[in-house]
Amino acid sequence: MKHVDWVVRTGHVAVTIGLMIFVFSGSAHAGNYGSLAAGISGDQVGVGYATNYSTQDGADTRALEECSARSKNCHVVSRFWNGGCGYITTATQNGTCYGYGSTPAIARSECESRGCSCNPPIGGCTSP
């Protein structure tokens, strides 16, 4: 019976330590969340962004809603939190290009690398 008690106590300790590591490692990313979404349907490109939401799910939902108002097949392309930034842009005309990154310059450069002239990026940073 001593072996069983030791295994049970060891299991409880391991679970407790595991939860503490998860909580204190930042895996939960408590704070302010942001998200970028993009989608292409035929010649329609949609993008959306969200910053400073209390949950990642909330930020994702908002970005997807913005994107879906402009196009179909939208999906989250980037997530950021607690001081992180996200920007996204699309082609100025006649193109299904988009680009995203942590700065407006990166987003525009990624879009232009696909052979398009691109709009000024939209997006922003989350609060630290």
C-alpha positions, 0 to 999 in steps of 0.5 A: 500500500505504501507504493500506491500512496507514493504514486498517488502523492507523486502524481498530485505533486506532478500535476500541481507543478505542471499547472504552476509552470503553465500559469507562470510561464506566460503560456496563458498570455494574460493581458491584451490580445490582437489578431490579423485575418485574411481571405481570398475569394476569386478576385476579392481579398479581405483583411481584418484586425483587432487589438486590445481584446481581453481574450485571444478568442475575442480578438480572433473573432473580431478580425475574422468578422472584419475580414468576412465583411470583405471576402470569404475563406478568411482565417487568422494569419497572425496573433500578438499580445501584450505590446506586440504589433500586427499590420496587414495590407492588400493590393491597391487594385487588380490583385489578390496580394496581401501582406502582414507583419509586425510593422507597417513596412514589413506588411507592405514589403511582403505584399509588394513582394508578390508583384502588387502595388499595395495600400497603406497597412492597417493594424496596430499594437496591443497595450503592454 
